[in-house]
């Protein structure tokens, strides 16, 4: 597996006048985003590596202070930037657990071997995660429920076997 970049969050706004920014974190728990350094920020002004990040929870959200961004105007250039890390920075998943990023792009096949397409992305519903599988212009949403719908994930082969009606 290549050491691709994984998006773990986004800078979504400003906080105060001293260069702090508001974050949207895609990690669980949300404050775990501060455990992964360095960050690679990708935005309209290019890509920058950030080694040290000051961060904290603020109400239900997160705020961060990045070195070199000491006032509101400087921090404003970061709004909209994607926060990425190298895939190798994530801990190894436990048996039976998967990072969404590792499932994206896998081919989804029925128990009978019929291809349904590739995983475009996933989203959470609260009850379970959902695989969004695309095959050309067709899109299927398959609940990621092991043993019921998802029978096997084979990262080595790049496939997910599902118990799913291809006409649904």
Backbone as CSV, one residue per row, in Angstrom:
resi,resn,N_x,N_y,N_z,CA_x,CA_y,CA_z,C_x,C_y,C_z
1,UNK,0.853,-1.178,0.000,0.000,0.000,0.000,0.895,1.236,0.000
2,UNK,0.648,2.160,-0.886,1.458,3.365,-0.958,1.144,4.267,0.231
3,UNK,2.078,5.146,0.536,1.878,6.065,1.653,1.165,7.309,1.153
4,UNK,-0.086,7.136,0.798,-0.880,8.241,0.258,-1.284,9.200,1.379
5,UNK,-1.792,10.344,0.979,-2.246,11.330,1.949,-3.700,11.074,2.295
6,UNK,-4.020,11.256,3.571,-5.364,11.036,4.091,-5.839,12.337,4.714
7,UNK,-7.033,12.775,4.322,-7.596,13.990,4.903,-8.178,13.663,6.275
8,UNK,-7.696,14.368,7.300,-8.188,14.133,8.661,-8.973,15.323,9.207
9,UNK,-9.048,16.394,8.438,-9.798,17.551,8.905,-9.699,18.702,7.929
10,UNK,-10.273,19.819,8.377,-10.348,21.005,7.534,-10.366,22.241,8.439
11,UNK,-9.781,23.310,7.952,-9.849,24.585,8.664,-11.096,25.298,8.149
12,UNK,-12.022,25.581,9.062,-13.334,26.070,8.636,-13.649,27.500,9.047
13,UNK,-12.811,28.112,9.870,-13.114,29.478,10.285,-12.041,30.047,11.182
14,UNK,-12.313,31.232,11.675,-11.380,31.952,12.536,-11.910,32.002,13.960
15,UNK,-10.987,32.161,14.910,-11.374,32.306,16.308,-10.479,33.374,16.930
16,UNK,-11.062,34.478,17.281,-10.322,35.550,17.938,-9.447,36.335,16.978
17,UNK,-8.536,37.115,17.563,-7.695,38.008,16.765,-6.215,37.616,16.796
18,UNK,-5.876,36.548,17.483,-4.469,36.173,17.642,-4.044,35.022,16.727
19,UNK,-4.802,34.762,15.672,-4.395,33.769,14.692,-4.951,32.373,14.899
20,UNK,-5.855,32.199,15.837,-6.454,30.878,16.057,-7.476,30.593,14.949
21,UNK,-7.612,29.305,14.605,-8.566,28.881,13.582,-9.479,27.797,14.143
22,UNK,-10.691,27.722,13.592,-11.645,26.672,13.946,-11.422,25.484,13.012
23,UNK,-11.555,24.278,13.580,-11.314,23.063,12.817,-12.557,22.197,12.726
24,UNK,-12.654,21.458,11.644,-13.573,20.335,11.530,-12.671,19.106,11.489
25,UNK,-12.860,18.194,12.432,-12.019,17.005,12.517,-12.782,15.789,12.030
26,UNK,-12.093,14.936,11.249,-12.682,13.696,10.771,-12.173,12.503,11.574
27,UNK,-11.461,12.760,12.678,-10.929,11.672,13.500,-11.911,11.315,14.602
28,UNK,-11.738,10.131,15.157,-12.541,9.702,16.312,-11.600,9.309,17.425
29,UNK,-11.691,9.918,18.583,-12.484,11.099,18.889,-11.927,12.318,18.147
30,UNK,-12.731,13.357,18.071,-12.388,14.535,17.272,-11.071,15.179,17.675
31,UNK,-10.767,15.210,18.966,-9.531,15.878,19.393,-8.276,15.056,19.076
32,UNK,-8.451,13.832,18.588,-7.311,12.993,18.188,-6.530,13.630,17.034
33,UNK,-7.154,14.552,16.326,-6.488,15.243,15.213,-5.174,15.874,15.658
34,UNK,-5.096,16.282,16.927,-3.890,16.931,17.431,-2.753,15.937,17.678
35,UNK,-3.038,14.644,17.648,-2.021,13.620,17.858,-1.189,13.344,16.617
36,UNK,-1.684,13.743,15.468,-1.007,13.436,14.214,-0.236,14.653,13.729
37,UNK,1.085,14.569,13.764,1.923,15.630,13.223,3.060,14.975,12.452
38,UNK,3.546,15.569,11.404,3.167,16.884,10.910,1.867,16.851,10.114
39,UNK,1.243,18.025,10.035,0.080,18.224,9.175,0.587,18.739,7.830
40,UNK,-0.089,18.342,6.781,0.144,18.916,5.462,-1.109,19.693,5.120
41,UNK,-0.993,21.013,5.084,-2.135,21.874,4.782,-2.175,22.136,3.286
42,UNK,-3.308,21.840,2.674,-3.488,22.087,1.240,-4.618,23.071,1.066
43,UNK,-4.306,24.207,0.490,-5.319,25.236,0.282,-5.027,26.033,-0.970
44,UNK,-5.699,27.171,-1.076,-5.566,28.008,-2.266,-4.155,28.577,-2.411
45,UNK,-3.419,28.686,-1.313,-2.065,29.233,-1.392,-1.004,28.141,-1.523
46,UNK,-1.423,26.891,-1.796,-0.465,25.805,-1.977,-0.494,24.830,-0.816
47,UNK,0.608,24.115,-0.641,0.723,23.114,0.413,1.849,23.492,1.354
48,UNK,1.593,23.360,2.644,2.606,23.675,3.650,2.610,22.591,4.717
49,UNK,3.790,22.264,5.204,3.917,21.300,6.284,3.979,22.049,7.609
50,UNK,3.178,21.603,8.569,3.132,22.236,9.887,3.577,21.214,10.920
51,UNK,4.657,21.529,11.628,5.248,20.591,12.590,4.614,20.670,13.977
52,UNK,4.328,21.882,14.423,3.822,22.042,15.789,2.481,22.753,15.738
53,UNK,1.512,22.159,16.399,0.164,22.723,16.433,-0.269,22.806,17.884
54,UNK,-0.740,23.971,18.276,-1.375,24.138,19.582,-2.860,23.937,19.345
55,UNK,-3.515,23.107,20.118,-4.933,22.904,19.889,-5.678,22.608,21.164
56,UNK,-6.987,22.867,21.101,-7.826,22.587,22.264,-9.286,22.512,21.852
57,UNK,-10.063,21.921,22.734,-11.503,21.887,22.530,-12.078,23.222,22.944
58,UNK,-13.115,23.635,22.264,-13.825,24.867,22.589,-15.305,24.572,22.402
59,UNK,-16.006,24.369,23.497,-17.399,23.948,23.407,-17.463,22.592,22.732
60,UNK,-18.254,22.485,21.677,-18.344,21.235,20.924,-17.354,21.176,19.770
61,UNK,-16.547,22.227,19.612,-15.626,22.287,18.483,-14.176,22.263,18.904
62,UNK,-13.330,22.514,17.927,-11.889,22.535,18.147,-11.313,23.812,17.564
63,UNK,-10.290,24.341,18.219,-9.546,25.477,17.688,-8.060,25.147,17.725
64,UNK,-7.299,25.770,16.836,-5.863,25.512,16.766,-5.114,26.790,16.456
65,UNK,-3.873,26.808,16.897,-2.940,27.909,16.626,-1.740,27.296,15.925
66,UNK,-1.463,27.784,14.725,-0.361,27.253,13.943,0.797,28.240,13.945
67,UNK,2.020,27.752,13.999,3.177,28.654,14.033,3.251,29.521,12.775
68,UNK,3.547,30.795,12.994,3.680,31.723,11.878,2.397,32.452,11.518
69,UNK,1.303,32.091,12.129,0.012,32.746,11.879,-0.407,33.427,13.174
70,UNK,0.077,34.651,13.360,-0.052,35.310,14.646,-1.158,36.346,14.740
71,UNK,-1.896,36.550,13.648,-3.021,37.470,13.731,-4.150,36.955,12.844
72,UNK,-5.278,37.581,12.983,-6.493,37.146,12.279,-6.331,37.193,10.751
73,UNK,-5.663,38.228,10.252,-5.493,38.351,8.801,-4.636,37.213,8.248
74,UNK,-3.557,36.875,8.939,-2.698,35.773,8.485,-3.466,34.454,8.538
75,UNK,-4.197,34.232,9.628,-4.963,32.990,9.789,-6.072,32.870,8.755
76,UNK,-6.598,33.993,8.303,-7.683,33.977,7.315,-7.249,33.298,6.016
77,UNK,-5.952,33.316,5.714,-5.467,32.659,4.493,-5.566,31.141,4.583
78,UNK,-5.767,30.622,5.790,-5.849,29.171,5.991,-7.272,28.620,5.870
79,UNK,-8.273,29.469,5.968,-9.661,29.002,5.954,-9.943,28.262,4.649
80,UNK,-10.475,27.066,4.783,-10.767,26.205,3.641,-9.686,25.175,3.374
81,UNK,-8.549,25.308,4.044,-7.449,24.367,3.814,-7.786,22.985,4.355
82,UNK,-7.335,22.001,3.639,-7.488,20.609,4.025,-6.302,20.213,4.900
83,UNK,-6.570,19.461,5.968,-5.511,18.960,6.844,-5.301,17.493,6.491
84,UNK,-4.099,17.181,6.023,-3.797,15.814,5.605,-2.577,15.286,6.352
85,UNK,-2.506,13.967,6.424,-1.334,13.297,6.973,-1.006,12.129,6.054
86,UNK,0.171,11.567,6.234,0.524,10.357,5.499,-0.221,9.179,6.121
87,UNK,-0.705,8.270,5.295,-1.447,7.090,5.761,-0.635,6.318,6.804
88,UNK,0.683,6.296,6.656,1.544,5.554,7.585,1.532,6.138,8.999
89,UNK,1.033,7.355,9.175,0.963,7.952,10.505,-0.193,7.379,11.327
90,UNK,-1.147,6.738,10.681,-2.278,6.154,11.402,-1.863,4.820,12.013
91,UNK,-2.351,4.511,13.208,-2.031,3.209,13.782,-2.671,2.086,12.969
92,UNK,-2.097,0.909,13.079,-2.649,-0.228,12.358,-4.052,-0.525,12.896
93,UNK,-4.980,-0.774,11.978,-6.360,-1.092,12.380,-6.394,-2.471,13.035
94,UNK,-7.270,-2.625,13.999,-7.458,-3.912,14.666,-8.151,-4.878,13.705
95,UNK,-8.059,-6.170,13.985,-8.712,-7.183,13.156,-10.218,-6.892,13.078
96,UNK,-10.734,-6.854,11.861,-12.160,-6.596,11.660,-12.528,-5.124,11.639
97,UNK,-11.555,-4.241,11.816,-11.790,-2.802,11.749,-11.062,-2.253,10.527
98,UNK,-11.614,-1.183,9.950,-11.049,-0.628,8.723,-11.122,0.881,8.756
99,UNK,-10.097,1.504,8.198,-10.159,2.929,7.959,-10.949,3.133,6.674
100,UNK,-11.812,4.137,6.666,-12.592,4.421,5.473,-11.683,4.611,4.267
101,UNK,-10.580,5.282,4.466,-9.674,5.560,3.354,-9.164,4.282,2.705
102,UNK,-9.055,3.191,3.484,-8.589,1.917,2.939,-9.683,1.196,2.151
103,UNK,-10.937,1.534,2.410,-12.049,0.896,1.699,-12.373,1.611,0.389
104,UNK,-12.066,2.888,0.326,-12.368,3.663,-0.877,-11.565,3.125,-2.057
105,UNK,-12.263,2.890,-3.159,-11.617,2.366,-4.357,-11.677,0.856,-4.490
106,UNK,-12.092,0.145,-3.427,-12.192,-1.311,-3.526,-13.375,-1.705,-4.397
107,UNK,-13.230,-2.824,-5.102,-14.320,-3.347,-5.918,-15.293,-4.107,-5.028
108,UNK,-16.578,-3.874,-5.227,-17.620,-4.539,-4.450,-18.261,-5.595,-5.341
109,UNK,-18.272,-6.839,-4.847,-18.834,-7.952,-5.610,-19.856,-8.691,-4.758
110,UNK,-20.858,-9.246,-5.437,-21.875,-10.040,-4.740,-21.295,-11.404,-4.391
111,UNK,-22.029,-12.165,-3.596,-21.593,-13.517,-3.237,-21.455,-14.395,-4.479
112,UNK,-22.226,-14.065,-5.521,-22.177,-14.825,-6.769,-21.043,-14.351,-7.681
113,UNK,-20.316,-13.305,-7.284,-19.189,-12.815,-8.064,-19.500,-11.689,-9.020
114,UNK,-20.708,-11.148,-8.992,-21.071,-10.039,-9.884,-20.554,-8.720,-9.312
115,UNK,-19.856,-7.954,-10.147,-19.316,-6.673,-9.705,-20.425,-5.631,-9.622
116,UNK,-20.452,-4.896,-8.519,-21.413,-3.810,-8.342,-20.767,-2.446,-8.550
117,UNK,-19.453,-2.419,-8.684,-18.729,-1.172,-8.859,-17.659,-1.010,-7.794
118,UNK,-17.211,0.214,-7.626,-16.156,0.516,-6.651,-16.681,1.464,-5.579
119,UNK,-16.096,1.348,-4.396,-16.475,2.229,-3.285,-15.988,3.640,-3.605
120,UNK,-16.933,4.559,-3.727,-16.619,5.956,-3.976,-16.236,6.640,-2.666
121,UNK,-17.080,6.450,-1.660,-16.842,7.023,-0.344,-17.786,6.354,0.642
122,UNK,-17.690,6.731,1.888,-18.555,6.215,2.945,-19.123,7.395,3.711
123,UNK,-20.224,7.133,4.405,-20.749,8.141,5.331,-21.396,7.424,6.502
124,UNK,-21.508,8.150,7.607,-22.084,7.596,8.835,-23.536,8.023,8.951
125,UNK,-24.373,7.112,9.421,-25.786,7.435,9.621,-26.151,7.509,11.092
126,UNK,-25.244,7.084,11.948,-25.562,6.971,13.370,-25.818,5.515,13.717
127,UNK,-26.596,4.841,12.904,-26.867,3.418,13.124,-25.712,2.572,12.596
128,UNK,-25.200,2.921,11.416,-24.085,2.199,10.796,-23.479,3.071,9.702
129,UNK,-22.305,2.660,9.249,-21.691,3.344,8.124,-22.306,2.805,6.837
130,UNK,-22.211,3.583,5.765,-22.782,3.199,4.480,-21.715,3.318,3.394
131,UNK,-21.566,2.253,2.603,-20.692,2.265,1.440,-21.445,2.897,0.277
132,UNK,-20.852,3.854,-0.394,-21.430,4.395,-1.619,-20.639,3.762,-2.758
133,UNK,-21.330,2.919,-3.533,-20.695,2.125,-4.582,-21.149,2.665,-5.932
134,UNK,-20.179,2.998,-6.787,-20.508,3.548,-8.109,-20.030,2.605,-9.202
135,UNK,-20.919,2.433,-10.177,-20.617,1.658,-11.371,-21.120,2.473,-12.552
136,UNK,-20.222,3.221,-13.165,-20.651,4.126,-14.230,-21.532,5.206,-13.639
137,UNK,-22.762,5.321,-14.145,-23.679,6.345,-13.645,-24.546,5.829,-12.507
138,UNK,-24.485,4.537,-12.221,-25.316,3.957,-11.159,-24.622,4.067,-9.809
139,UNK,-25.402,4.398,-8.806,-24.882,4.520,-7.450,-25.739,3.682,-6.512
140,UNK,-25.082,2.868,-5.701,-25.775,2.052,-4.694,-25.265,2.438,-3.316
141,UNK,-26.137,2.377,-2.342,-25.757,2.623,-0.958,-25.976,1.325,-0.201
142,UNK,-24.878,0.768,0.297,-24.914,-0.528,0.968,-24.485,-0.338,2.421
143,UNK,-25.347,-0.710,3.371,-24.965,-0.578,4.780,-23.720,-1.416,5.086
144,UNK,-22.763,-0.814,5.761,-21.555,-1.547,6.153,-21.856,-2.267,7.464
145,UNK,-22.540,-3.395,7.333,-22.911,-4.215,8.491,-22.278,-5.589,8.279
146,UNK,-21.139,-5.841,8.954,-20.467,-7.129,8.795,-21.392,-8.296,9.143
147,UNK,-21.197,-9.370,8.422,-21.937,-10.622,8.554,-23.347,-10.548,7.993
148,UNK,-23.984,-9.387,8.033,-25.322,-9.285,7.449,-25.229,-8.926,5.974
149,UNK,-24.591,-7.812,5.648,-24.446,-7.395,4.249,-23.005,-7.523,3.768
150,UNK,-22.058,-7.126,4.596,-20.643,-7.200,4.230,-20.093,-8.522,4.768
151,UNK,-19.784,-9.418,3.837,-19.344,-10.755,4.233,-17.832,-10.873,4.337
152,UNK,-17.108,-10.104,3.507,-15.656,-10.213,3.532,-15.034,-8.944,2.969
153,UNK,-14.006,-8.469,3.652,-13.185,-7.371,3.144,-11.787,-7.948,2.947
154,UNK,-11.306,-7.891,1.724,-9.977,-8.396,1.409,-9.149,-7.243,0.846
155,UNK,-8.422,-6.585,1.731,-7.620,-5.434,1.305,-6.536,-5.851,0.330
156,UNK,-5.989,-7.050,0.506,-4.942,-7.537,-0.382,-5.423,-7.702,-1.810
157,UNK,-6.614,-8.227,-1.986,-7.192,-8.410,-3.315,-7.921,-7.165,-3.798
158,UNK,-8.217,-6.266,-2.878,-8.924,-5.037,-3.262,-10.407,-5.250,-3.487
159,UNK,-11.009,-6.170,-2.698,-12.427,-6.476,-2.891,-13.200,-6.491,-1.571
160,UNK,-14.493,-6.235,-1.718,-15.443,-6.390,-0.622,-16.554,-7.281,-1.158
161,UNK,-16.804,-8.418,-0.500,-17.893,-9.312,-0.899,-19.115,-8.963,-0.067
162,UNK,-20.243,-8.799,-0.752,-21.464,-8.390,-0.065,-22.623,-9.323,-0.423
163,UNK,-23.549,-9.452,0.514,-24.812,-10.153,0.277,-25.816,-9.063,-0.081
164,UNK,-25.932,-8.790,-1.385,-26.719,-7.649,-1.847,-27.320,-7.978,-3.196
165,UNK,-28.583,-7.626,-3.387,-29.274,-7.840,-4.659,-28.770,-6.810,-5.665
166,UNK,-28.166,-7.259,-6.778,-27.618,-6.320,-7.754,-28.674,-5.412,-8.390
167,UNK,-29.940,-5.794,-8.337,-30.988,-4.967,-8.920,-31.510,-3.899,-7.955
168,UNK,-31.023,-3.927,-6.732,-31.484,-2.981,-5.722,-30.588,-1.770,-5.708
